[in-house]
Amino acid sequence: MSSFRFLHAADLHLDSPLRGLDADRLAPAAAIRNASRLALGRLVDLALEEDVAFLLIAGDLYDGDWPDYRTGHFFMNQAARLTRAGKHVFVIRGNHDAQNRMTRALRSTDDRLVMFGAEQAASHVLDELGVVIHGQSFAEPEETRNLARCYPGRVEGLLNIGMLHSSVDGRPGHGSYAPCSLDDLRALRYDYLALGHIHTREVLCEAPWIVFPGNLQGRHPNEPGPKGATLVTVEAGRIAGIEHQVLDAFRWARTSVDVSDADTDDAVLATIHAALAEELSRADGRPLAARVVLTGATRLHEALTRDLAGLRERVINEARAIDPARVWIEAVRLRTTPSVDVEALRERGDALGLLLRHIDELVASPPEGLLEGWPVELLSRLGNALPDDHPLRTPHDPTMLARARDLLLAALTSAA
C-alpha cells in the first residue's frame, strides 16, 4: 500500500476586492491586495518542498467575476508549477466560482489539472497511489441541493477522498449552500472529506477525517489569526494524521485590550502598545492589521467616549511607534463600561436608581416594537458609513440597550 502526502486547501478567493480600504491613506492596500496571490504561491512552494502527491482545492478559488483575465492566468501559472513537477491538482467550484463567467473560458490541456464538473459527482482514480477522489462543482452560486447524497459510494480497495463545498449543518455568517449533515458525510464511508466554504479551520470528525482547512488568507477583521491549509500524511494506504500549515501573507487581528487597571490616558495607551507589540510578535514577520477593542470597567469611560476620533489617532500613533511598516490600525472599538457601583445605583431610591432599574428591565425583556422603525431609518442614511459590527446593524440585539445604559450612567454619575 502507498505512503505519501497531500495538501487540502479551500476558499482562496484570489484577488478578493478590498472593500473600500483605499479610502484610508494609511492602509497597506497594496499588501492586502497582493496577499491572496502570495498565499497561493506559498501553498505551491510547500507542496513542492513536501513533495506531495496532489493538491486539493475545495471551492471558491476565485471571488466572483475577475476585472480581467490576470487573476485566472495567475492561478494557471501556479498550477503549472505543480503539474510540471508531476503533481496532480484537483479543483471543485464553490458558490463564488459559480458566479465567474470567465472561469470556464480558461481551459487546460494538462490532464494533471482536474476541474470537477457540475452535472454530477465524478470520481478520478490515481492507480499508482491506490486513491480515488470524488468531487462535484457548483452549477449555480446558490446551490440548494444536498450534493453529498448524490456522491458515489466507497470504492473498496482504494483510499477514498471526497471534495465538497458545503456549510455542513449550517454555520453562522455563511450561506447554507449544498446543505448536508455530518451524518450524510459519514454515510459515504470515505477515508477523508476535504471540505470548503467555512473560513475557520475545523476538524468535524477524525473517524473518518472530515476537515474544513479554513481559508488560505484572511480577507478582513472578521477573519483573524493564522490561515493556511491542511497537510495530510498517508501511510500504508491509511490516513495517518493531519497538520495545519500556516501560509497567509498578511495577518488580521482583533486585539482585545482590558483597560480596567489603567487610571490615566497614558496608562491606557501603554496597555494598548503592549498588546499590539505582542500581537505583532505572533504574526511571524507578516504585516498586521489590527482592530483594537477596549474592554473593562474604567473611570475613564466617559472621557474615552467623548473623543473616539482622537482615541483612534492616539492608537495609530502607538502602532507607528512599534513598526510603521508592519502595523496598521483598521479600527478602534470602545466596549468599556463606567467604573461605578451599578448594584448600589440600582438600589437607590432616587430618579437615577429608578431609571437604571427600568433600563435593566428593558434589557432583560425588550418589548416588541421598542425601537420601532428608527434603526432602519438611520441605517438607510448612515449604513455605508457604519462598521460591520455597529449595533445598529443588529438593532434587536439587547446588548445595544446595555451599551446605551453604560453611556448614560457614565454621563450622569460624572455630573452628579
C-alpha positions in Angstrom: 0.0 0.0 0.0 1.2 3.5 -0.8 2.6 6.1 1.6 2.6 9.8 0.5 1.3 13.2 1.5 -1.3 15.6 0.0 -2.5 19.1 0.7 -6.0 20.3 1.2 -6.8 24.0 0.8 -10.1 25.9 0.2 -11.5 29.4 -0.2 -8.5 31.1 -1.8 -10.7 34.0 -3.1 -7.9 35.1 -5.4 -7.8 38.9 -5.8 -10.7 39.4 -3.4 -11.8 43.1 -3.5 -10.5 45.4 -0.8 -13.9 46.7 0.4 -13.0 50.4 0.5 -9.6 50.2 2.2 -8.2 52.5 -0.4 -10.1 55.3 1.3 -7.7 55.2 4.3 -4.4 56.7 3.2 -2.5 54.7 5.9 -4.0 51.4 4.8 -1.4 49.0 3.3 -3.8 48.5 0.3 -1.1 47.0 -1.9 0.0 44.4 0.7 -3.7 43.4 1.3 -4.4 43.3 -2.4 -1.5 41.0 -3.1 -1.9 38.8 -0.1 -4.1 36.1 -1.7 -1.6 35.7 -4.5 1.4 35.4 -2.1 -0.5 32.9 0.0 -1.2 30.7 -3.1 2.5 31.0 -4.0 3.4 29.8 -0.5 0.9 26.9 -0.9 2.6 25.8 -4.1 6.1 26.2 -2.6 5.0 24.0 0.4 3.6 21.3 -2.0 6.9 21.2 -3.8 9.0 21.2 -0.6 6.9 18.4 1.0 6.9 16.5 -2.3 3.1 16.0 -2.0 1.4 13.7 -4.5 -1.5 16.1 -5.1 -3.2 19.3 -4.1 -7.0 19.6 -3.4 -8.8 23.0 -3.6 -12.3 22.6 -2.2 -14.0 25.5 -3.8 -14.0 29.3 -4.0 -10.7 29.5 -5.8 -11.9 32.9 -7.2 -14.1 35.6 -5.8 -16.8 36.2 -8.5 -16.0 37.8 -11.8 -12.5 39.0 -12.4 -12.0 42.5 -13.7 -9.7 40.9 -16.3 -8.0 37.6 -17.1 -4.9 38.2 -15.0 -6.4 36.5 -11.9 -7.1 33.3 -13.9 -3.7 33.4 -15.6 -2.0 33.7 -12.2 -3.7 30.5 -10.9 -3.0 28.6 -14.1 0.7 29.6 -13.8 0.9 28.4 -10.2 -0.9 25.1 -11.0 1.6 24.6 -13.9 4.4 24.7 -11.3 2.9 21.7 -9.7 1.9 19.7 -12.8 5.3 20.2 -14.4 6.8 18.6 -11.3 4.5 15.6 -11.7 1.9 16.7 -9.0 -1.8 16.5 -9.5 -4.2 19.4 -8.8 -7.9 18.8 -8.2 -10.4 21.6 -8.0 -14.1 21.9 -7.4 -16.1 25.2 -7.9 -17.9 26.7 -5.0 -20.6 29.5 -4.7 -18.1 32.3 -5.6 -16.6 30.3 -8.5 -20.0 29.6 -10.0 -20.5 33.4 -10.4 -17.5 33.7 -12.6 -18.3 33.8 -16.3 -14.6 33.8 -17.3 -13.5 30.7 -15.4 -14.9 28.3 -18.0 -13.1 30.2 -20.8 -9.7 29.2 -19.5 -9.2 25.6 -20.5 -6.2 23.4 -19.7 -4.8 20.6 -21.8 -2.8 19.3 -18.8 -4.5 16.1 -17.6 -2.9 16.5 -14.1 -5.1 19.6 -13.5 -8.6 18.2 -12.9 -11.6 20.6 -12.6 -14.6 18.6 -11.5 -17.8 19.3 -13.4 -21.2 20.4 -12.1 -23.5 18.0 -13.8 -22.9 15.2 -11.3 -20.4 13.9 -8.9 -17.4 12.2 -10.6 -14.5 10.0 -9.5 -10.9 10.2 -10.5 -8.6 7.3 -9.8 -4.9 7.5 -9.3 -3.8 3.9 -9.8 -0.2 4.5 -8.9 -1.3 5.7 -5.4 -4.3 3.5 -4.8 -6.5 6.6 -4.4 -9.9 7.6 -5.8 -11.0 11.3 -5.5 -14.7 12.1 -5.7 -16.0 15.6 -6.3 -18.6 17.9 -7.8 -18.7 21.7 -8.6 -21.5 24.1 -8.1 -23.5 24.9 -11.2 -25.1 28.0 -9.6 -24.0 30.3 -6.8 -26.9 29.3 -4.6 -26.7 25.6 -4.7 -29.6 24.3 -2.6 -29.3 20.6 -3.3 -27.7 18.2 -0.8 -24.9 17.1 -3.1 -23.4 14.7 -0.6 -26.4 12.3 -1.0 -25.5 12.1 -4.8 -21.9 11.2 -4.3 -20.6 7.8 -5.4 -20.3 5.0 -2.8 -17.0 3.9 -1.4 -14.6 2.1 -3.8 -13.3 -0.8 -1.8 -9.5 -1.5 -2.1 -8.7 2.2 -2.6 -8.2 5.3 -0.3 -11.4 7.3 -0.8 -11.3 11.1 -0.7 -14.3 13.3 -1.2 -14.2 17.0 -2.1 -17.3 19.1 -1.2 -18.1 22.8 -0.8 -20.8 22.9 1.9 -22.0 24.6 5.1 -22.5 21.1 6.8 -25.2 21.6 9.4 -25.0 25.4 8.9 -22.5 27.9 10.3 -23.2 31.5 11.4 -22.1 34.0 8.8 -22.0 31.6 5.9 -24.7 30.9 3.3 -26.3 27.5 3.6 -25.1 26.1 0.2 -25.1 22.4 -0.7 -26.5 21.8 2.8 -25.8 18.4 4.3 -25.3 16.9 7.7 -22.3 15.3 9.3 -24.2 12.0 9.2 -24.6 12.4 5.4 -20.8 12.7 5.2 -20.1 9.8 7.5 -22.5 7.6 5.5 -20.3 7.9 2.4 -17.6 5.9 4.3 -14.8 7.8 2.7 -11.4 8.0 4.4 -11.1 11.8 4.1 -13.6 14.5 3.3 -11.9 17.7 2.0 -14.4 20.4 2.7 -14.6 24.1 1.8 -16.8 27.2 2.3 -16.3 27.8 6.1 -13.4 30.2 6.6 -12.4 28.9 10.1 -10.4 25.8 10.4 -12.4 23.0 11.9 -12.0 19.2 12.2 -15.5 17.9 12.3 -14.6 14.2 12.7 -11.5 12.0 12.9 -13.0 8.7 12.0 -13.3 9.3 9.2 -11.4 12.6 8.8 -13.8 15.4 7.9 -12.0 18.7 7.7 -12.5 22.4 6.9 -9.0 23.8 6.4 -10.3 27.4 6.7 -9.4 30.0 4.1 -5.8 30.3 2.8 -5.7 34.1 3.5 -7.8 36.2 5.8 -9.6 39.0 4.0 -10.9 41.3 6.7 -11.0 41.7 10.5 -13.7 39.1 10.9 -11.2 36.5 9.6 -8.4 37.0 12.1 -5.4 34.8 13.1 -3.2 32.3 11.2 -4.7 31.0 8.0 -3.5 28.2 5.7 -4.0 24.6 4.5 -4.0 21.1 5.8 -1.1 18.7 5.2 -2.3 15.1 5.2 0.0 12.1 5.7 -1.0 8.7 4.3 0.9 5.6 5.5 0.3 2.1 4.0 -2.9 3.3 2.4 -4.4 4.8 5.5 -4.7 8.4 6.8 -2.0 8.6 9.5 -2.5 12.2 10.5 -3.1 15.8 9.5 -1.2 19.1 10.3 -2.3 22.7 9.8 0.2 24.7 7.8 0.2 28.5 8.2 0.6 30.1 4.8 -1.1 33.6 5.0 0.9 36.6 3.8 -1.0 39.3 5.7 -2.4 38.9 9.2 -5.7 40.3 10.6 -6.2 40.6 14.3 -9.0 41.5 16.7 -7.0 42.8 19.7 -9.0 42.9 22.9 -7.4 45.2 25.5 -8.6 45.3 29.1 -8.0 48.8 30.4 -9.7 48.2 33.8 -6.4 48.9 35.7 -5.4 52.0 33.6 -6.2 55.2 35.6 -4.7 57.7 33.1 -4.8 58.2 29.4 -1.1 57.4 29.2 -1.7 54.2 31.0 -4.4 53.2 28.5 -2.1 53.9 25.6 0.8 51.9 27.3 -1.6 49.0 27.7 -2.6 49.2 24.0 1.0 49.5 23.0 2.0 46.3 24.8 -1.0 44.4 23.4 -0.1 45.5 19.8 3.5 44.6 20.2 2.5 41.1 21.4 0.1 40.7 18.5 2.8 41.6 16.1 5.2 39.1 17.6 2.7 36.4 16.9 2.4 37.4 13.2 5.9 35.9 12.5 7.1 38.7 10.4 3.9 39.3 8.5 2.3 42.8 8.2 -0.6 43.1 10.7 -3.9 44.9 10.5 -5.4 45.2 14.0 -8.9 46.0 15.2 -8.4 47.3 18.7 -11.3 46.6 21.1 -11.0 48.3 24.5 -12.8 46.5 27.3 -13.2 46.6 31.1 -14.8 48.9 33.7 -12.9 52.1 34.0 -13.4 55.6 35.3 -12.0 56.9 32.0 -15.0 55.5 30.2 -16.7 58.9 29.7 -13.5 60.6 28.6 -12.8 57.9 26.1 -16.3 58.0 24.8 -16.2 61.8 24.2 -13.3 61.7 21.8 -13.4 58.5 19.8 -11.7 60.1 16.8 -8.9 61.4 18.9 -8.6 58.0 20.6 -8.1 56.3 17.2 -5.4 58.8 16.2 -3.5 58.2 19.5 -3.8 54.4 19.0 -2.4 54.8 15.4 0.5 56.8 16.9 1.3 53.8 19.2 1.2 51.4 16.3 3.5 53.6 14.3 5.9 53.7 17.2 6.0 49.9 17.2 6.6 49.5 13.4 5.1 51.9 10.9 5.7 49.5 8.1 4.1 46.4 9.6 1.2 47.6 11.9 -1.9 49.2 10.7 -4.9 50.1 12.9 -8.0 49.1 10.9 -10.4 50.4 13.6 -10.7 51.2 17.3 -13.8 50.0 19.1 -14.8 51.1 22.6 -16.5 48.3 24.7 -15.6 49.7 28.1 -18.1 50.3 30.9 -18.2 53.0 33.6 -16.4 52.2 36.8 -19.3 52.7 39.1 -21.1 50.5 41.6 -24.0 49.5 39.5 -25.6 47.4 42.2 -25.5 50.3 44.6 -27.0 52.7 42.0 -29.7 50.2 41.2 -30.8 50.1 44.9 -31.1 53.9 45.2 -34.5 55.4 45.7 -33.9 58.5 43.6 -34.6 59.1 39.9 -31.2 57.6 38.8 -31.9 54.3 40.6 -35.4 54.2 39.1 -34.1 54.9 35.6 -31.4 52.2 35.9 -33.9 49.6 37.1 -36.3 50.5 34.2 -33.5 50.2 31.6 -32.4 46.8 33.1 -35.9 45.5 32.7 -35.9 46.6 29.0 -32.5 44.9 28.5 -33.8 41.7 30.1 -37.1 41.6 28.2 -37.3 44.1 25.4 -41.0 44.7 24.5 -41.9 44.1 20.9 -41.6 47.2 18.8 -39.5 49.0 21.4 -37.2 50.6 18.8 -39.9 50.8 16.1 -38.6 51.9 12.8 -35.8 54.3 13.7 -32.9 51.8 13.4 -33.9 51.1 9.8 -34.3 54.8 9.1 -30.8 55.5 10.5 -29.3 52.6 8.6 -30.8 53.9 5.3 -29.0 57.2 5.9 -25.7 56.1 7.5 -25.4 52.4 6.5 -22.4 52.8 4.3 -20.5 54.8 6.9 -21.1 52.3 9.8 -18.7 49.4 10.5 -19.8 45.8 10.2 -20.1 45.3 13.9 -22.0 48.6 14.7 -25.0 47.8 17.0 -27.5 49.4 14.5 -26.8 46.5 12.2 -28.4 44.2 14.7 -31.0 46.6 16.2 -32.9 43.8 18.1 -29.7 42.8 20.0 -30.3 43.7 23.7 -26.6 44.5 24.1 -27.3 47.8 22.3 -29.6 48.8 25.2 -26.9 47.7 27.7 -24.3 49.8 25.9 -26.7 52.8 25.9 -27.3 52.3 29.6 -23.5 52.3 30.3 -23.1 55.6 28.3 -25.9 57.2 30.2 -24.5 56.0 33.6 -21.1 57.4 32.7 -22.6 60.8 31.9 -25.0 61.0 34.8 -22.6 59.8 37.5 -19.8 62.1 36.4 -22.3 65.0 36.5 -23.6 64.1 39.9 
